Amino acid sequence: MPNVKSILNDIEKLPLHQKEQILSTLEEILVLGSQVSQVEQEVKEFRFSKGKVCPICGSETISRNGKYNGNQRYICKSCKKSFTDFTNSATYKSKKTLDKWLKYAKCMVNGYSIRKSAKVVEINIATSFFWRHKILDCISTFLGKGYVDGVIEADEVFFAESFKGTKPSNMPRRSRKRGKQVKKRGISKEQVCIATAIDRQGNLIMELACKGRITSKELEKLYDGHISNESILCTDSHKSYIQFANDLSLEHKRIKRGKHKEGLYHIQHINALHSNLKKWMNRFNGVATKYISNYIKWFKWLQIFDTDKEIIKAKNFIVQSNVAHSYIKVKDLKYREPIYV
């Protein structure tokens, strides 16, 4: 029987990518198992940090209501509904164990496809798709819109409107052939606008705003209350920002076309962010517009927690998706419409 020393000698002879695979597997065995109890504890602490509240009606008149499968149940004296610490969360009503959800969260942190995630976690492909959006719906709720201040860079990025996954009989237009893009040149209603603002501290707002060019009214609807009045707004030459900055009394620095910066003021960070977003989105081979808000929040989450270790990211991802109060059914996801701000 091989001893530890001989195993280590064998590992030393392996190429780097196989050593990394062994390290990842050991992390999963040693860390992932211990994280299940941590997740349960952290969800209880963060979800009810201000005391127990009914996730159905919001009442604070709560009492214990026995246990089921070792999990404490509660009952609301107002609406008479019973619930647990995980009611109306990403894992609510799931028949799979929490360690599988942690594995799935790790797959999402790594940006795996639905098919690859299903294979790693050993679940059905349809279940993998549903889990992805259950988690992302909750992450969207957890993150909220955000807030930016100081020197702020603002711009938009556009994606072709997509009805991927929609049956031909339910299509509002004829399907495009594979590889074909929008018919109209430039920015048109055939494209959806993702409006973005980022400050120098890394605070970020990213939202599905509209179809085609964004207007000053749509900018105001998106950013009002989420941007400091004493901020300095840096944008390109798009005219909608002029009226928007005036309406919110913001100091406005417009970077003229062809110029990269004016002293401290530039939009290089936001241009780099949009470039990274497009590269990241390419791996999914097109995203249906009705789901694109979730993917934007997924990307935003990865940006915020970029410096954390992979195993910590997976734990935080699943904790935060269970702290948020959000629950969807398969039929609700199937018939979802795009959510514009």
C-alpha positions as CSV (number, residue, x, y, z in Angstrom):
1,M,0.0,0.0,0.0
2,P,1.5,3.4,-1.0
3,N,2.4,5.8,1.8
4,V,2.1,9.6,1.9
5,K,5.7,10.1,0.9
6,S,5.4,7.9,-2.2
7,I,2.2,9.7,-3.2
8,L,3.8,13.1,-2.8
9,N,6.8,11.9,-5.0
10,D,4.3,10.8,-7.7
11,I,2.5,14.1,-7.5
12,E,5.8,15.9,-7.9
13,K,6.4,14.2,-11.3
14,L,3.0,15.3,-12.7
15,P,2.6,18.3,-15.0
16,L,1.3,21.6,-13.6
17,H,-2.3,21.3,-14.8
18,Q,-2.7,17.8,-13.1
19,K,-1.2,19.2,-9.9
20,E,-3.8,22.0,-10.0
21,Q,-6.6,19.4,-10.6
22,I,-5.4,17.4,-7.5
23,L,-5.3,20.6,-5.4
24,S,-8.9,21.5,-6.6
25,T,-10.1,18.0,-5.7
26,L,-8.5,18.1,-2.2
27,E,-10.0,21.6,-1.6
28,E,-13.4,20.2,-2.5
29,I,-13.0,17.2,-0.2
30,L,-11.5,19.1,2.8
31,V,-13.2,22.5,2.5
32,L,-16.5,22.1,0.7
33,G,-17.7,19.5,3.2
34,S,-17.0,21.8,6.2
35,Q,-18.6,24.7,4.4
36,V,-22.1,23.2,4.5
37,S,-22.5,24.0,8.2
38,Q,-20.9,27.4,7.7
39,V,-23.5,28.2,4.9
40,E,-26.4,27.2,7.1
41,Q,-25.1,29.3,10.0
42,E,-24.3,32.4,7.9
43,V,-27.7,32.3,6.2
44,K,-29.4,32.3,9.6
45,E,-27.3,35.1,10.9
46,F,-27.5,37.4,7.8
47,R,-31.1,36.7,6.7
48,F,-32.5,37.4,10.1
49,S,-29.9,39.9,11.4
50,K,-32.6,42.2,12.7
51,G,-34.7,39.3,14.2
52,K,-37.0,36.7,12.7
53,V,-39.3,38.1,10.1
54,C,-41.9,36.1,8.1
55,P,-40.7,35.8,4.5
56,I,-44.3,35.6,3.3
57,C,-46.0,38.7,4.9
58,G,-43.1,40.4,6.7
59,S,-44.6,40.1,10.2
60,E,-42.3,40.0,13.2
61,T,-44.8,38.0,15.4
62,I,-43.0,34.6,15.0
63,S,-42.8,31.5,17.2
64,R,-41.1,28.1,16.8
65,N,-43.0,25.3,15.2
66,G,-41.1,22.1,15.8
67,K,-38.4,20.6,13.5
68,Y,-38.5,18.7,10.2
69,N,-35.5,16.6,9.0
70,G,-33.5,18.4,11.7
71,N,-34.4,21.9,10.5
72,Q,-36.1,24.3,12.8
73,R,-39.5,25.5,11.5
74,Y,-41.3,28.7,12.5
75,I,-44.9,29.8,12.3
76,C,-46.2,33.4,11.6
77,K,-49.0,34.4,13.9
78,S,-50.2,36.9,11.4
79,C,-50.6,34.9,8.2
80,K,-50.5,31.5,9.9
81,K,-47.9,30.3,7.4
82,S,-44.9,28.1,8.5
83,F,-41.4,28.5,7.2
84,T,-37.7,27.7,7.7
85,D,-34.5,29.7,7.5
86,F,-34.3,28.9,3.8
87,T,-37.9,29.7,2.7
88,N,-38.2,31.7,-0.5
89,S,-34.4,31.4,-1.2
90,A,-32.4,29.8,-4.0
91,T,-32.4,26.4,-2.4
92,Y,-36.0,26.5,-1.2
93,K,-38.0,23.3,-1.9
94,S,-34.9,21.6,-3.4
95,K,-34.6,17.9,-3.0
96,K,-30.8,18.0,-3.4
97,T,-28.4,18.4,-0.6
98,L,-26.6,21.7,0.2
99,D,-23.2,20.3,-0.8
100,K,-24.5,19.8,-4.4
101,W,-25.6,23.5,-4.4
102,L,-22.1,24.5,-3.2
103,K,-20.5,22.5,-6.1
104,Y,-22.9,24.2,-8.5
105,A,-22.0,27.6,-7.1
106,K,-18.3,26.7,-7.7
107,C,-19.2,25.8,-11.3
108,M,-20.9,29.2,-11.7
109,V,-17.9,31.1,-10.2
110,N,-15.8,29.4,-12.9
111,G,-18.2,30.3,-15.6
112,Y,-19.0,26.7,-16.7
113,S,-21.8,26.0,-19.2
114,I,-25.1,24.6,-18.1
115,R,-24.1,21.2,-19.6
116,K,-20.7,21.1,-17.9
117,S,-22.1,22.2,-14.6
118,A,-24.8,19.4,-14.8
119,K,-22.0,16.9,-15.4
120,V,-19.9,18.0,-12.5
121,V,-22.7,18.2,-10.0
122,E,-24.5,15.1,-11.5
123,I,-27.8,16.7,-12.1
124,N,-30.1,16.9,-15.1
125,I,-29.4,19.6,-17.7
126,A,-32.9,21.2,-17.2
127,T,-32.2,21.2,-13.5
128,S,-28.9,22.9,-14.1
129,F,-30.6,25.6,-16.2
130,F,-33.2,26.2,-13.5
131,W,-30.6,26.3,-10.7
132,R,-28.6,28.9,-12.5
133,H,-31.6,31.3,-12.7
134,K,-32.8,30.6,-9.2
135,I,-29.4,31.6,-7.9
136,L,-29.1,34.6,-10.2
137,D,-32.5,35.9,-9.4
138,C,-31.5,35.9,-5.7
139,I,-28.1,37.4,-6.4
140,S,-29.8,40.2,-8.3
141,T,-32.1,40.9,-5.3
142,F,-29.1,40.7,-3.0
143,L,-26.9,43.2,-5.0
144,G,-29.7,45.6,-5.8
145,K,-28.9,48.5,-8.1
146,G,-26.0,49.9,-6.2
147,Y,-24.6,53.5,-5.5
148,V,-21.7,55.5,-7.0
149,D,-20.1,58.8,-6.1
150,G,-17.0,60.8,-6.6
151,V,-15.5,60.7,-10.1
152,I,-17.9,58.5,-12.1
153,E,-17.5,57.0,-15.6
154,A,-20.8,56.3,-17.4
155,D,-21.4,54.7,-20.7
156,E,-23.5,52.0,-22.4
157,V,-22.8,48.6,-24.1
158,F,-25.2,47.0,-26.6
159,F,-26.2,43.4,-27.4
160,A,-28.5,42.2,-30.2
161,E,-32.0,41.5,-29.0
162,S,-32.3,37.7,-28.7
163,F,-35.2,35.3,-28.5
164,K,-33.0,32.3,-28.0
165,G,-35.1,29.3,-26.8
166,T,-38.4,30.7,-28.0
167,K,-40.6,28.5,-30.1
168,P,-41.1,29.8,-33.7
169,S,-44.8,30.1,-33.1
170,N,-44.2,32.5,-30.3
171,M,-41.6,34.7,-32.1
172,P,-42.4,38.4,-32.7
173,R,-40.3,38.2,-35.8
174,R,-38.7,35.7,-38.1
175,S,-35.7,33.9,-36.7
176,R,-32.2,35.0,-37.8
177,K,-30.0,32.5,-39.4
178,R,-27.0,31.3,-37.3
179,G,-24.3,33.9,-37.3
180,K,-26.5,36.7,-38.7
181,Q,-26.6,39.9,-36.7
182,V,-29.0,42.9,-36.7
183,K,-30.2,44.2,-40.0
184,K,-29.9,47.9,-39.3
185,R,-26.5,49.6,-39.1
186,G,-25.4,51.4,-35.9
187,I,-27.5,51.5,-32.8
188,S,-31.2,50.6,-33.3
189,K,-34.2,49.1,-31.6
190,E,-32.9,45.7,-32.6
191,Q,-30.3,46.1,-29.8
192,V,-30.7,46.3,-26.1
193,C,-28.8,48.8,-24.0
194,I,-26.9,47.9,-20.8
195,A,-26.2,51.2,-19.0
196,T,-23.2,51.2,-16.7
197,A,-21.6,53.6,-14.2
198,I,-18.5,52.9,-12.2
199,D,-16.6,55.1,-9.7
200,R,-12.9,55.1,-8.8
201,Q,-13.6,53.0,-5.7
202,G,-14.9,50.2,-7.9
203,N,-18.6,50.7,-7.0
204,L,-20.7,49.6,-10.0
205,I,-24.2,50.0,-11.4
206,M,-25.1,47.8,-14.4
207,E,-28.7,47.5,-15.6
208,L,-30.7,46.6,-18.7
209,A,-32.1,50.0,-19.5
210,C,-33.9,50.0,-22.9
211,K,-33.9,49.2,-26.5
212,G,-31.7,51.3,-28.8
213,R,-30.2,54.6,-27.7
214,I,-30.8,55.7,-24.1
215,T,-32.5,59.0,-23.4
216,S,-31.9,61.5,-20.7
217,K,-35.3,60.5,-19.1
218,E,-34.2,56.9,-19.0
219,L,-30.9,57.9,-17.5
220,E,-32.6,59.9,-14.8
221,K,-35.0,57.0,-14.0
222,L,-32.0,54.6,-13.7
223,Y,-29.5,56.7,-11.7
224,D,-31.7,59.1,-9.7
225,G,-31.1,58.3,-6.0
226,H,-28.2,56.1,-6.9
227,I,-25.6,58.7,-7.7
228,S,-24.2,61.4,-5.4
229,N,-25.2,65.0,-6.3
230,E,-21.6,66.1,-5.7
231,S,-20.2,63.6,-8.2
232,I,-18.2,64.4,-11.3
233,L,-19.7,62.6,-14.3
234,C,-17.3,61.5,-17.1
235,T,-18.9,60.4,-20.4
236,D,-18.3,60.3,-24.1
237,S,-20.0,62.8,-26.4
238,H,-23.5,61.2,-26.2
239,K,-25.9,64.1,-26.0
240,S,-28.4,62.5,-23.5
241,Y,-25.8,62.9,-20.7
242,I,-25.8,66.7,-21.1
243,Q,-29.5,67.0,-20.2
244,F,-29.2,64.3,-17.5
245,A,-26.2,66.0,-15.8
246,N,-28.1,69.3,-15.9
247,D,-31.3,67.8,-14.4
248,L,-29.3,66.2,-11.5
249,S,-26.9,69.3,-11.1
250,L,-23.8,67.2,-11.8
251,E,-20.5,68.5,-12.9
252,H,-20.1,67.0,-16.3
253,K,-16.8,66.2,-18.1
254,R,-17.3,65.1,-21.8
255,I,-14.4,63.3,-23.4
256,K,-14.4,64.3,-27.0
257,R,-14.3,61.7,-29.7
258,G,-10.8,60.8,-30.6
259,K,-9.4,61.8,-27.2
260,H,-8.7,59.3,-24.5
261,K,-8.5,61.5,-21.4
262,E,-8.5,65.1,-20.1
263,G,-6.2,65.2,-17.1
264,L,-7.7,63.0,-14.3
265,Y,-10.9,62.5,-16.2
266,H,-11.4,59.7,-18.7
267,I,-13.6,56.7,-19.4
268,Q,-10.9,54.1,-19.8
269,H,-12.1,52.0,-16.8
270,I,-15.6,51.6,-18.2
271,N,-14.4,50.9,-21.7
272,A,-12.2,48.1,-20.3
273,L,-15.1,46.8,-18.2
274,H,-17.4,46.6,-21.3
275,S,-14.6,44.9,-23.2
276,N,-14.3,42.2,-20.5
277,L,-18.1,41.9,-20.3
278,K,-18.3,41.1,-24.1
279,K,-15.6,38.5,-23.8
280,W,-17.2,36.9,-20.8
281,M,-20.6,36.8,-22.5
282,N,-19.2,35.2,-25.7
283,R,-18.7,31.9,-23.8
284,F,-22.5,31.5,-23.6
285,N,-23.0,31.7,-27.4
286,G,-25.8,34.2,-27.1
287,V,-28.1,35.0,-24.2
288,A,-31.9,35.5,-24.5
289,T,-32.8,39.1,-23.7
290,K,-35.3,38.0,-21.1
291,Y,-32.4,36.5,-19.1
292,I,-29.7,39.0,-19.8
293,S,-30.3,41.0,-16.6
294,N,-29.4,37.9,-14.6
295,Y,-26.2,37.5,-16.6
296,I,-25.3,41.1,-16.1
297,K,-25.7,40.8,-12.3
298,W,-23.6,37.5,-12.4
299,F,-20.8,39.5,-14.1
300,K,-21.2,42.3,-11.7
301,W,-20.9,39.9,-8.7
302,L,-17.7,38.4,-10.2
303,Q,-16.2,41.9,-10.5
304,I,-17.0,42.8,-6.9
305,F,-15.6,39.7,-5.5
306,D,-12.8,39.3,-8.0
307,T,-9.9,39.1,-5.4
308,D,-11.5,36.4,-3.2
309,K,-10.3,32.8,-3.4
310,E,-12.4,30.4,-5.6
311,I,-13.6,28.3,-2.7
312,I,-14.5,31.4,-0.7
313,K,-16.4,32.8,-3.7
314,A,-18.5,29.6,-4.0
315,K,-19.5,29.8,-0.4
316,N,-20.3,33.5,-0.5
317,F,-22.2,33.0,-3.7
318,I,-24.5,30.4,-2.2
319,V,-24.9,32.2,1.1
320,Q,-25.9,35.5,-0.6
321,S,-28.3,33.7,-2.9
322,N,-30.0,32.2,0.2
323,V,-30.0,35.5,2.2
324,A,-32.1,37.2,-0.5
325,H,-35.9,36.7,-0.5
326,S,-36.7,35.5,-4.0
327,Y,-38.4,32.4,-5.3
328,I,-39.4,31.4,-8.8
329,K,-41.2,28.5,-10.4
330,V,-40.3,26.8,-13.7
331,K,-43.4,28.2,-15.5
332,D,-42.6,31.8,-14.3
333,L,-39.1,31.5,-15.7
334,K,-40.3,30.0,-19.0
335,Y,-42.7,32.9,-19.7
336,R,-40.6,35.7,-18.3
337,E,-40.4,39.0,-20.1
338,P,-37.3,41.3,-20.3
339,I,-37.1,43.6,-17.2
340,Y,-36.1,47.1,-18.3
341,V,-35.3,49.6,-15.5
